[in-house]
Amino acid sequence: MKNPIVVPIFAALLSAGCNPEAVAPTPLETFPLTATITEANECTVTVLGKTYQSKGQVRGDVPANFVGTLKDESYHGFGCWVETQGSDGDLVVLFAGNAYQKPLAVGTYPAAFEIVDETPPNTSQVTFRSGSFDGVKLITPDGARGNVIVETTPRGGRLIRVDVDVFRYSRAL
């Protein structure tokens, strides 16, 4: 039996020129973002033709080994405030899994759009906000090109290299 309400609505949509078939989404426009975060609490970010820098502005996982500070969470990570001439920004890198009081594990972390409780370990998320971005942030999409690479330094600390694609993201209110 056909639903008496759905049939007239469907007919009205067709007569109005609406195509009820799904339309393939357009690919996201992505931009390369690179960053280096050092054991000495230095942060450099390059995106959209600008380079942002800071020293002493890392928060969250604690340098030099980027030791986790969140006790009961399924993620950990850090942020760093950076600036460039005429603007500032904030880079946030999250990692799936709990690293409370443990150094950040050395390895390669593929990027994802979101870190949630079920996210597999060794996954990362990168976001960047800037005062010049007009209310949007840049974020890694699922399956993004690139990775976050964590290396051990000669002193036993950590060097984090970010080389990922990001897209403009704004959550509608």
Number of C-alpha atoms within 10 A of each C-alpha: 3 6 7 8 8 10 10 11 11 13 11 12 12 12 10 9 8 11 10 9 6 6 7 6 6 6 6 10 9 17 16 17 23 18 20 17 24 22 19 15 18 18 24 21 26 16 16 8 7 11 15 21 20 18 15 13 14 24 16 18 24 19 23 18 22 27 21 21 19 16 12 10 14 18 22 25 25 20 20 24 23 23 19 13 8 7 13 16 19 19 23 18 20 22 28 23 21 19 23 18 14 14 17 26 17 15 14 18 20 20 30 21 17 19 21 13 12 9 16 12 15 16 20 27 25 28 21 24 19 19 14 11 13 9 12 16 20 22 28 29 21 13 11 18 16 19 23 26 18 18 18 16 14 7 9 11 17 24 22 23 19 24 20 23 23 27 21 19 14 12 7 4 3
